[in-house]
Amino acid sequence: MRQTVTPYLLYEDASAALDWLARAFGFREQDRLAGPDGKVAHAEMDVGDGSTVFLGGPGGDYRCPKAVGRTALVYVYVEDVDAHCASARQAGAEIAEEPSDQPYGDRRYAAEDPEGHLWYFATPLE
């Protein structure tokens, strides 16, 4: 059974996004389907406890953040937010916010991927 809510993110170059998300954020590719043009039409990646993120290319009325500006962000829990940030930075992620303790009980940082999606990664504080 799938999780109740699954983000679906659009990328101009979904193939490059799959590689980058694995390298920068430690996501694991689970599925990749090519469209008639040979480009990635749909893909799935696991993150953390097996939660899933869907990816695909834009088309029709669907656009990427680079084309329309930021419309959403994704919030992901990880075991060690500081180590995760260091790994993402080393892989070339643009760190939008350094790790910091939040008043609602998480330590989090923000990173932007190469196509403009904003990702928040957090670890609950003790």
C-alpha positions as CSV (number, residue, x, y, z in Angstrom):
1,M,0.0,0.0,0.0
2,R,1.3,3.5,-0.9
3,Q,1.5,6.4,1.5
4,T,-1.5,8.7,1.7
5,V,0.1,11.7,0.0
6,T,2.8,11.5,-2.6
7,P,4.5,14.6,-4.1
8,Y,4.8,14.6,-7.9
9,L,7.5,17.0,-9.1
10,L,8.1,18.1,-12.6
11,Y,11.6,18.4,-14.1
12,E,12.7,19.6,-17.6
13,D,15.4,16.9,-17.4
14,A,13.9,14.2,-15.2
15,S,16.8,11.8,-16.0
16,A,19.3,14.3,-14.7
17,A,17.1,15.0,-11.7
18,L,17.0,11.3,-10.8
19,D,20.8,11.2,-10.7
20,W,21.1,14.4,-8.8
21,L,18.5,13.6,-6.2
22,A,20.3,10.3,-5.5
23,R,23.7,11.9,-5.3
24,A,22.8,15.0,-3.3
25,F,20.0,13.8,-1.1
26,G,20.5,10.0,-0.9
27,F,17.1,9.2,-2.6
28,R,16.9,5.7,-4.2
29,E,15.4,5.3,-7.6
30,Q,12.7,2.6,-7.8
31,D,11.1,3.0,-11.2
32,R,11.8,4.8,-14.5
33,L,9.4,4.8,-17.4
34,A,10.3,6.3,-20.8
35,G,7.8,8.1,-23.0
36,P,7.6,7.8,-26.8
37,D,10.4,10.4,-27.1
38,G,12.7,8.3,-24.9
39,K,12.7,10.9,-22.1
40,V,11.6,10.0,-18.6
41,A,7.8,10.2,-18.5
42,H,7.4,9.0,-14.9
43,A,9.8,7.9,-12.2
44,E,9.6,7.0,-8.5
45,M,12.2,7.5,-5.8
46,D,12.2,6.2,-2.2
47,V,13.3,8.4,0.6
48,G,13.9,7.7,4.3
49,D,11.5,5.1,5.6
50,G,10.4,4.2,2.2
51,S,8.3,7.3,1.4
52,T,7.9,7.9,-2.3
53,V,8.4,10.9,-4.5
54,F,7.1,10.8,-8.1
55,L,9.0,12.7,-10.9
56,G,8.1,13.4,-14.5
57,G,8.5,15.9,-17.3
58,P,6.3,18.9,-17.9
59,G,3.7,18.9,-20.6
60,G,0.3,20.2,-21.4
61,D,-0.7,22.6,-18.6
62,Y,2.0,21.3,-16.3
63,R,5.2,23.4,-15.8
64,C,8.4,23.3,-13.8
65,P,9.3,25.9,-11.1
66,K,11.8,27.4,-13.5
67,A,8.9,28.3,-15.8
68,V,6.4,29.5,-13.3
69,G,8.2,30.3,-10.1
70,R,8.0,28.3,-6.9
71,T,4.6,26.7,-6.2
72,A,5.4,24.2,-3.5
73,L,8.1,22.8,-1.3
74,V,8.8,19.4,0.1
75,Y,9.6,18.7,3.8
76,V,11.6,15.5,4.5
77,Y,12.6,14.0,7.8
78,V,16.2,12.6,8.0
79,E,18.2,11.0,10.8
80,D,20.9,13.6,11.0
81,V,20.1,16.9,9.4
82,D,23.6,18.4,9.8
83,A,25.3,15.4,8.1
84,H,22.6,15.4,5.4
85,C,23.3,19.1,4.7
86,A,27.0,18.5,4.5
87,S,26.5,15.7,2.0
88,A,24.1,17.7,-0.1
89,R,26.5,20.7,-0.2
90,Q,29.3,18.4,-1.3
91,A,27.1,17.1,-4.1
92,G,26.5,20.7,-5.3
93,A,23.2,21.5,-3.7
94,E,22.5,25.2,-3.3
95,I,21.8,25.6,0.4
96,A,19.0,28.2,0.8
97,E,19.0,28.1,4.6
98,E,21.7,26.6,6.9
99,P,20.7,24.1,9.5
100,S,19.0,25.8,12.5
101,D,16.7,24.9,15.4
102,Q,13.1,25.9,14.7
103,P,10.6,27.0,17.4
104,Y,8.2,24.1,16.5
105,G,10.8,21.4,17.5
106,D,12.7,20.6,14.4
107,R,16.3,21.3,13.3
108,R,16.1,21.9,9.6
109,Y,17.8,23.3,6.5
110,A,16.6,24.2,3.0
111,A,18.2,23.3,-0.4
112,E,17.2,24.2,-3.9
113,D,17.7,21.5,-6.6
114,P,19.0,22.4,-10.1
115,E,15.5,23.0,-11.4
116,G,14.2,25.2,-8.7
117,H,12.3,22.9,-6.3
118,L,12.8,23.9,-2.7
119,W,13.5,21.0,-0.3
120,Y,13.4,21.2,3.5
121,F,15.2,18.5,5.5
122,A,14.7,18.2,9.2
123,T,15.4,16.1,12.3
124,P,13.2,16.4,15.4
125,L,14.9,18.0,18.4
126,E,15.1,16.0,21.6
